[in-house]
C-alpha cells in the first residue's frame, strides 16, 4: 500500500508544480521525468524496499520532519553539462521526458514573469502594416508642409551660403598675401556693405527728386490736358474730366493710395529685413565655412572621406570661382556703362550703370534687362542718344561673351552652353532670380560628379 501511495504521489508531483513552503522558500518546479513503475511492474525502477536504482517515488517522498528534497532525478553529469554549455538543467531534463496526457511543461522562467510568457511579435499583422504606412505618409506630409512654411527662410539661407562660398576666394587671396582670416573676412565684408550703401546713395536721391518734381508739376500737367484739343473733344463726348473729379473727391482714391502706400512700405521693410538677414548670415557662414566643411566631411565613412573631400573642395572651388568671376564681369559692365553714359550726357548715369551691373549677374536675360532700361532713359533724352546706347550694348555684349568671360571662367567653371541654359531655366522656374543664379554652378557641380563618379563606375561594370 505504501508503494502504491508513493508512486501516485510521485506522479502528482511530476505534473503539478510544488507550492511555496511555510517559511517562504519556494520549491523549484519539478522536471518532467518518466513515471516510475509501480511495485510488481516491469521497468528499470523498483519499488521501495526492493533492490536496484532508486525510483522517482522514493526520491520525491519527503521524510518526516526533514527538508523537502528535490523531486528531480539525480543525474551525475547534469552539473558538468550545465557548466559546459551554459544551458538550463530544467530544459535539459524536460527535453527527453514523456508527458502524461493533459499535462504541460512548466518553465522556470514563468515564475519570473508574473503575467505569463509574452506572445509572439506581430510581424506580419496587416493592421500593424497599415498603421506603419499611414504614419509614414503622415510624417512625409508634415515634412513637406514644414519645408513649404519655411521656404522663405530656406531661400535666405541658401543665398547667404552661396554668397559666402563666392566671397571665400577673395578671403583666401588676402590670406595668401599675409593677412589673417579674421581681417580678410572683415575687409571683404565691408567692401560688400560699401557697395550696397553706394548703390542706395546713387539710386535713392534721383528717385526722390523725380517723385517730388512730378507731384509739384501735377497741376500743370492737368491744365495742359484740359487745354489740349483732343482731350477737350474726348471730354465733351465721355465727360472724362468730370468722372475723374468725382473719383478724386469720393474718397476712393485716398483709400487706394493709402493702401498702396502701405503695401509699398511693407514690401520695402520686408526687402530691408531680408537684405540685413542675408548680410548677417553671409558673415557667419564666411567665418565658419572651414568648420562647416570639416563637419560635413566627418559624416562620411573614413574609407571614402579622402575622395569626398577632394570632390567637395573642387565643387566649392567651382562655385566660388563662378560667383567671383560673375562679380568681376558685372563690375566691368557697370564701369564701362557709366563711362559711356557720361560721355553721351544721359541723365542719372551712375544709378543706371549700377543697375546694369546688378542685372548683369542674372544669366541670359540680365544683360538685356539692364540695356533696355538704360536705352529707354537715353531715348527720353534724345533719339540719337537712344540709338547710340542700343549700338553700344549690342557691341559690348559680344565683347563680354567672347573676350571677357572665357578667360575668367576658364579656370573655375567649365559648363557646356546647353547645360548653362538648362540650369538657368530650371533654376529660374523653381526659385526665380535666385534659382537662375544658382543653376549654373549647381549644373557644374552635377557634371563634375557625373564625370568623376558615375562614368568610372560604369566603365568598371
C-alpha positions as CSV (number, residue, x, y, z in Angstrom):
1,X,0.0,0.0,0.0
2,X,2.8,2.3,0.8
3,X,4.4,1.6,-2.5
4,X,1.3,2.5,-4.4
5,X,0.8,5.7,-2.4
6,X,4.4,6.7,-3.1
7,X,4.0,6.0,-6.8
8,X,0.8,8.1,-7.0
9,X,2.4,10.9,-5.0
10,X,5.4,10.9,-7.4
11,X,3.1,11.1,-10.4
12,X,1.2,14.0,-9.0
13,X,4.3,15.9,-8.1
14,X,5.6,15.4,-11.6
15,X,2.5,17.0,-13.1
16,X,1.7,19.9,-10.7
17,X,4.4,22.4,-9.5
18,X,5.3,22.5,-5.9
19,X,3.7,25.1,-3.6
20,X,5.8,27.5,-1.6
21,X,6.9,26.2,1.8
22,X,5.8,27.6,5.1
23,X,9.0,29.5,5.6
24,X,8.6,31.4,2.3
25,X,11.2,29.4,0.3
26,X,9.6,28.0,-2.8
27,X,10.4,24.6,-4.1
28,X,11.8,24.6,-7.6
29,X,9.5,23.3,-10.3
30,X,9.8,19.6,-11.0
31,X,11.2,18.4,-14.2
32,X,9.1,16.0,-16.3
33,X,10.7,12.7,-15.7
34,X,9.4,9.3,-16.8
35,X,6.8,7.9,-14.4
36,X,8.1,5.3,-12.0
37,X,7.0,1.7,-12.4
38,X,4.7,0.5,-9.7
39,X,5.6,-2.4,-7.5
40,X,5.4,-5.6,-9.3
41,X,5.6,-4.0,-12.7
42,X,8.3,-4.1,-15.2
43,X,10.8,-1.3,-15.8
44,X,14.2,-0.1,-14.8
45,X,12.9,1.2,-11.4
46,X,11.9,-0.9,-8.4
47,X,9.5,-0.2,-5.5
48,X,10.5,1.0,-2.1
49,X,12.3,-1.7,-0.2
50,X,13.5,-3.5,-3.3
51,X,16.8,-3.7,-4.8
52,X,18.1,-1.7,-7.7
53,X,18.2,2.0,-8.5
54,X,16.1,4.5,-6.6
55,X,12.7,5.1,-8.0
56,X,11.2,8.5,-8.7
57,X,8.7,7.9,-5.9
58,X,11.3,7.2,-3.3
59,X,13.3,10.2,-4.4
60,X,10.3,12.5,-4.3
61,X,8.8,11.2,-1.0
62,X,9.7,13.6,1.9
63,X,11.0,12.1,5.2
64,X,9.0,13.1,8.3
65,X,10.5,16.1,10.0
66,X,13.2,16.7,7.3
67,X,13.6,19.1,4.4
68,X,11.7,18.6,1.2
69,X,14.0,17.0,-1.3
70,X,14.4,18.0,-4.9
71,X,11.9,15.9,-6.8
72,X,14.0,15.9,-10.0
73,X,16.1,12.8,-10.7
74,X,19.7,13.0,-9.9
75,X,21.8,13.0,-13.0
76,X,25.5,12.6,-12.4
77,X,26.6,14.6,-15.4
78,X,23.9,17.4,-15.1
79,X,26.1,19.9,-13.3
80,X,29.0,19.2,-15.6
81,X,26.8,19.5,-18.7
82,X,25.3,22.8,-17.4
83,X,28.6,24.2,-16.7
84,X,30.0,23.3,-20.1
85,X,27.2,24.6,-22.4
86,X,25.6,27.1,-20.1
87,X,22.1,25.7,-20.7
88,X,19.4,25.3,-18.1
89,X,19.2,21.9,-16.5
90,X,15.4,22.1,-16.4
91,X,15.2,22.4,-20.1
92,X,17.7,19.5,-20.5
93,X,15.7,17.3,-18.2
94,X,12.4,18.1,-19.9
95,X,13.7,17.6,-23.5
96,X,13.6,13.9,-23.5
97,X,10.8,13.4,-20.9
98,X,7.4,12.0,-21.9
99,X,4.5,13.9,-20.5
100,X,1.2,12.3,-19.3
101,X,-1.9,13.1,-21.2
102,X,-3.3,16.5,-20.3
103,X,-0.1,17.7,-18.7
104,X,2.1,20.6,-19.9
105,X,5.7,21.6,-19.4
106,X,6.4,24.1,-16.6
107,X,9.2,26.6,-17.4
108,X,11.1,28.1,-14.5
109,X,11.0,31.5,-16.4
110,X,7.3,31.7,-15.8
111,X,8.0,32.3,-12.1
112,X,10.0,35.4,-13.1
113,X,7.1,36.9,-15.2
114,X,4.0,37.4,-13.0
115,X,1.7,37.9,-16.0
116,X,2.9,34.9,-18.0
117,X,5.1,34.5,-21.0
118,X,4.7,37.2,-23.8
119,X,3.2,36.1,-27.1
120,X,4.9,36.2,-30.5
121,X,5.6,39.6,-32.0
122,X,3.1,40.9,-34.6
123,X,5.4,40.9,-37.6
124,X,3.0,40.0,-40.4
125,X,-0.1,41.6,-39.0
126,X,-1.9,43.6,-41.7
127,X,-3.2,46.1,-39.2
128,X,0.3,46.9,-38.0
129,X,1.5,47.2,-41.6
130,X,-1.3,49.7,-42.4
131,X,-0.7,51.7,-39.3
132,X,3.0,51.9,-40.1
133,X,2.3,53.0,-43.7
134,X,-0.1,55.7,-42.5
135,X,2.4,57.0,-40.0
136,X,5.0,57.2,-42.8
137,X,2.7,59.1,-45.1
138,X,1.7,61.5,-42.3
139,X,5.4,62.1,-41.5
140,X,6.2,62.8,-45.1
141,X,3.2,65.2,-45.4
142,X,4.2,67.1,-42.2
143,X,7.8,67.4,-43.6
144,X,6.6,68.8,-46.9
145,X,4.4,71.3,-45.0
146,X,7.3,72.3,-42.8
147,X,9.5,72.9,-45.7
148,X,6.8,74.9,-47.5
149,X,6.2,77.1,-44.4
150,X,10.0,77.7,-44.0
151,X,10.5,78.3,-47.7
152,X,11.4,82.0,-47.5
153,X,13.9,81.3,-44.7
154,X,15.4,78.5,-46.6
155,X,15.9,80.7,-49.6
156,X,17.7,83.3,-47.5
157,X,19.9,80.6,-46.0
158,X,20.8,79.3,-49.5
159,X,21.5,82.8,-50.8
160,X,23.8,83.5,-47.8
161,X,25.7,80.3,-48.2
162,X,26.0,80.9,-51.9
163,X,27.4,84.4,-51.3
164,X,29.8,83.1,-48.6
165,X,31.2,80.4,-50.9
166,X,31.5,83.1,-53.6
167,X,33.3,85.5,-51.3
168,X,35.6,82.9,-49.9
169,X,38.1,83.0,-52.8
170,X,38.7,86.7,-52.1
171,X,39.3,85.9,-48.4
172,X,41.8,83.2,-49.3
173,X,43.5,85.6,-51.7
174,X,44.0,88.1,-48.9
175,X,45.2,85.2,-46.7
176,X,47.9,84.3,-49.2
177,X,49.2,87.9,-49.1
178,X,49.8,87.6,-45.3
179,X,46.5,88.8,-43.9
180,X,44.8,86.8,-41.2
181,X,41.5,85.2,-42.0
182,X,39.7,87.4,-39.5
183,X,40.9,90.6,-41.1
184,X,40.4,89.2,-44.6
185,X,36.8,88.5,-43.8
186,X,36.4,92.0,-42.3
187,X,37.8,93.6,-45.4
188,X,35.7,91.6,-47.8
189,X,32.5,92.1,-45.8
190,X,33.0,95.9,-45.5
191,X,33.6,96.0,-49.3
192,X,30.2,94.3,-49.8
193,X,28.5,96.7,-47.4
194,X,30.1,99.7,-49.1
195,X,28.8,98.5,-52.5
196,X,25.2,98.3,-51.2
197,X,25.5,101.7,-49.5
198,X,26.9,103.3,-52.6
199,X,24.0,101.8,-54.6
200,X,21.5,103.2,-52.3
201,X,23.1,106.7,-52.3
202,X,23.2,106.6,-56.1
203,X,19.6,105.5,-56.6
204,X,17.5,106.9,-53.8
205,X,18.2,110.7,-54.3
206,X,17.4,110.7,-58.0
207,X,14.2,108.8,-57.4
208,X,13.2,111.2,-54.6
209,X,13.9,114.2,-56.8
210,X,11.8,112.8,-59.7
211,X,8.9,111.9,-57.4
212,X,8.8,115.3,-55.7
213,X,9.1,117.1,-59.1
214,X,6.2,115.0,-60.5
215,X,4.0,115.9,-57.6
216,X,4.8,119.6,-57.9
217,X,4.1,119.7,-61.6
218,X,0.9,117.6,-61.5
219,X,-1.4,120.6,-61.6
220,X,0.4,121.9,-64.7
221,X,0.0,118.6,-66.4
222,X,-3.7,118.6,-65.7
223,X,-4.1,122.1,-67.1
224,X,-2.2,121.1,-70.2
225,X,-4.5,118.1,-70.6
226,X,-7.6,120.4,-70.3
227,X,-6.3,122.8,-72.9
228,X,-5.3,120.1,-75.4
229,X,-7.8,120.0,-78.3
230,X,-8.0,116.2,-78.5
231,X,-8.6,115.9,-74.7
232,X,-11.3,118.6,-75.0
233,X,-13.2,116.6,-77.6
234,X,-12.9,113.4,-75.7
235,X,-14.1,115.1,-72.5
236,X,-17.1,116.6,-74.4
237,X,-18.2,113.2,-75.6
238,X,-17.5,111.0,-72.5
239,X,-17.1,113.5,-69.6
240,X,-13.8,112.1,-68.6
241,X,-12.6,115.0,-66.5
242,X,-15.9,115.1,-64.6
243,X,-15.7,111.4,-63.8
244,X,-12.1,111.9,-62.8
245,X,-13.0,114.7,-60.5
246,X,-15.8,112.7,-58.9
247,X,-13.5,109.8,-58.4
248,X,-10.9,112.1,-56.7
249,X,-13.5,113.7,-54.4
250,X,-15.3,110.5,-53.5
251,X,-12.5,109.2,-51.2
252,X,-11.8,106.0,-53.1
253,X,-8.6,107.5,-54.4
254,X,-7.3,108.3,-51.0
255,X,-8.1,104.8,-49.6
256,X,-6.5,103.1,-52.6
257,X,-3.4,105.4,-52.4
258,X,-3.2,104.8,-48.6
259,X,-3.4,101.0,-49.2
260,X,-0.9,101.2,-52.0
261,X,1.5,103.2,-49.8
262,X,1.1,100.7,-47.0
263,X,1.8,97.9,-49.5
264,X,4.8,99.6,-50.8
265,X,6.1,100.3,-47.3
266,X,5.6,96.7,-46.3
267,X,7.5,95.5,-49.4
268,X,10.3,97.9,-48.6
269,X,10.5,96.9,-45.0
270,X,10.5,93.2,-45.9
271,X,13.2,93.8,-48.5
272,X,15.4,95.6,-46.0
273,X,14.9,92.9,-43.4
274,X,15.8,90.2,-45.9
275,X,18.9,92.1,-47.0
276,X,20.0,92.5,-43.4
277,X,19.4,88.8,-42.7
278,X,21.4,87.8,-45.8
279,X,24.3,90.1,-44.7
280,X,24.4,88.6,-41.2
281,X,24.1,85.0,-42.3
282,X,26.8,85.6,-45.0
283,X,29.1,86.9,-42.4
284,X,28.5,83.9,-40.1
285,X,28.9,81.4,-43.0
286,X,32.0,83.1,-44.2
287,X,33.6,82.9,-40.7
288,X,32.7,79.3,-40.1
289,X,33.0,77.9,-43.6
290,X,36.0,75.7,-42.9
291,X,34.4,74.2,-39.8
292,X,31.2,73.5,-41.7
293,X,33.2,71.7,-44.4
294,X,35.1,69.6,-41.8
295,X,31.8,68.7,-40.0
296,X,30.3,67.6,-43.3
297,X,33.3,65.5,-44.2
298,X,33.3,63.7,-40.9
299,X,29.8,62.4,-41.6
300,X,31.3,60.4,-44.4
301,X,32.9,57.0,-43.6
302,X,36.7,57.1,-43.2
303,X,37.3,54.8,-46.2
304,X,35.6,57.3,-48.5
305,X,36.5,60.6,-46.7
306,X,39.5,61.4,-48.8
307,X,37.7,61.1,-52.1
308,X,34.7,63.0,-50.8
309,X,37.0,65.8,-49.5
310,X,38.6,66.2,-52.9
311,X,35.3,66.3,-54.7
312,X,33.8,68.7,-52.2
313,X,36.7,71.1,-52.4
314,X,36.6,71.0,-56.1
315,X,32.8,71.7,-56.2
316,X,33.3,74.6,-53.7
317,X,36.1,75.9,-55.8
318,X,34.0,75.9,-58.9
319,X,31.0,77.6,-57.2
320,X,33.3,80.2,-55.6
321,X,35.1,80.8,-59.0
322,X,31.8,81.3,-60.7
323,X,30.5,83.8,-58.2
324,X,33.8,85.7,-58.1
325,X,34.0,85.7,-61.9
326,X,30.4,86.9,-62.3
327,X,31.1,89.7,-59.9
328,X,34.1,90.8,-61.8
329,X,32.3,90.8,-65.1
330,X,29.4,92.7,-63.6
331,X,31.8,95.3,-62.2
332,X,33.4,95.7,-65.7
333,X,30.0,96.1,-67.3
334,X,29.0,98.8,-64.7
335,X,32.2,100.8,-65.1
336,X,32.1,100.7,-69.0
337,X,28.4,101.6,-69.0
338,X,29.0,104.6,-66.6
339,X,31.8,105.9,-68.9
340,X,29.6,105.7,-72.0
341,X,26.5,107.2,-70.4
342,X,28.6,110.1,-69.0
343,X,30.1,110.7,-72.5
344,X,26.6,110.7,-74.0
345,X,25.3,113.0,-71.2
346,X,22.5,110.7,-70.3
347,X,20.9,111.8,-67.0
348,X,21.4,109.6,-64.0
349,X,24.4,107.8,-65.4
350,X,25.6,106.4,-62.1
351,X,22.3,104.8,-61.0
352,X,21.8,103.4,-64.5
353,X,25.3,101.9,-64.6
354,X,24.8,100.3,-61.1
355,X,21.5,98.9,-62.3
356,X,23.2,97.4,-65.4
357,X,25.9,95.9,-63.2
358,X,23.4,94.2,-60.9
359,X,21.2,92.9,-63.7
360,X,24.3,91.6,-65.4
361,X,24.5,89.0,-62.6
362,X,21.3,87.4,-63.9
363,X,22.1,84.7,-66.5
364,X,20.6,85.0,-70.0
365,X,18.2,87.9,-69.5
366,X,20.1,90.2,-67.1
367,X,22.1,91.9,-69.8
368,X,19.1,92.6,-72.0
369,X,17.1,94.0,-69.0
370,X,19.8,96.4,-68.0
371,X,20.4,97.5,-71.6
372,X,16.7,98.1,-72.1
373,X,16.3,100.4,-69.1
374,X,19.4,102.4,-69.9
375,X,18.5,102.8,-73.6
376,X,14.9,103.8,-72.6
377,X,16.2,106.6,-70.4
378,X,18.6,107.6,-73.2
379,X,15.7,107.7,-75.7
380,X,13.9,110.1,-73.4
381,X,16.9,112.4,-73.6
382,X,17.2,112.3,-77.4
383,X,16.7,109.7,-80.2
384,X,20.3,109.9,-81.1
385,X,21.4,109.0,-77.6
386,X,19.0,106.1,-77.5
387,X,20.2,104.7,-80.8
388,X,23.8,105.1,-79.7
389,X,23.0,103.2,-76.4
390,X,21.5,100.3,-78.3
391,X,24.5,100.0,-80.6
392,X,26.8,100.2,-77.6
393,X,25.1,97.5,-75.6
394,X,25.0,95.1,-78.6
395,X,28.7,95.5,-79.2
396,X,29.6,95.3,-75.5
397,X,27.5,92.1,-75.1
398,X,29.5,90.4,-77.8
399,X,32.8,91.6,-76.3
400,X,31.7,90.3,-72.9
401,X,30.6,86.9,-74.2
402,X,33.7,86.1,-76.4
403,X,36.5,88.1,-75.0
404,X,36.0,88.9,-71.3
405,X,34.1,85.9,-69.9
406,X,36.2,82.9,-71.3
407,X,39.4,83.8,-69.6
408,X,37.7,84.5,-66.3
409,X,35.6,81.3,-66.2
410,X,38.2,79.1,-67.9
411,X,39.8,78.1,-64.6
412,X,36.7,78.0,-62.5
413,X,33.6,76.7,-64.2
414,X,33.6,74.7,-67.4
415,X,30.0,74.2,-68.3
416,X,28.7,73.4,-71.8
417,X,26.3,76.0,-73.2
418,X,23.4,73.5,-73.2
419,X,23.9,72.8,-69.5
420,X,24.1,76.5,-68.8
421,X,20.8,77.2,-70.5
422,X,19.1,74.2,-68.9
423,X,20.4,75.0,-65.4
424,X,19.4,78.7,-65.7
425,X,15.9,77.8,-66.9
426,X,15.2,75.1,-64.3
427,X,16.7,77.3,-61.5
428,X,14.6,80.3,-62.6
429,X,11.4,78.2,-62.8
430,X,12.0,76.8,-59.3
431,X,13.3,79.8,-57.3
432,X,13.1,82.8,-59.7
433,X,16.1,85.0,-60.0
434,X,17.9,83.2,-57.1
435,X,17.4,79.9,-58.8
436,X,18.8,81.3,-62.1
437,X,21.9,82.5,-60.2
438,X,22.3,79.1,-58.5
439,X,21.5,77.0,-61.6
440,X,24.8,77.3,-63.5
441,X,27.2,76.5,-60.6
442,X,25.0,73.6,-59.5
443,X,25.0,72.3,-63.0
444,X,28.8,72.5,-63.0
445,X,28.8,70.5,-59.7
446,X,26.5,67.8,-61.1
447,X,28.6,67.5,-64.2
448,X,31.7,67.1,-62.0
449,X,30.1,64.3,-60.0
450,X,29.0,62.6,-63.2
451,X,32.4,62.8,-64.7
452,X,34.3,61.7,-61.6
453,X,31.9,59.2,-60.0
454,X,29.3,57.9,-62.5
455,X,31.4,57.4,-65.6
456,X,34.3,55.5,-63.8
457,X,31.8,53.2,-62.2
458,X,30.1,52.5,-65.5
459,X,33.4,51.6,-67.0
460,X,34.1,49.1,-64.3
461,X,30.9,47.2,-64.9
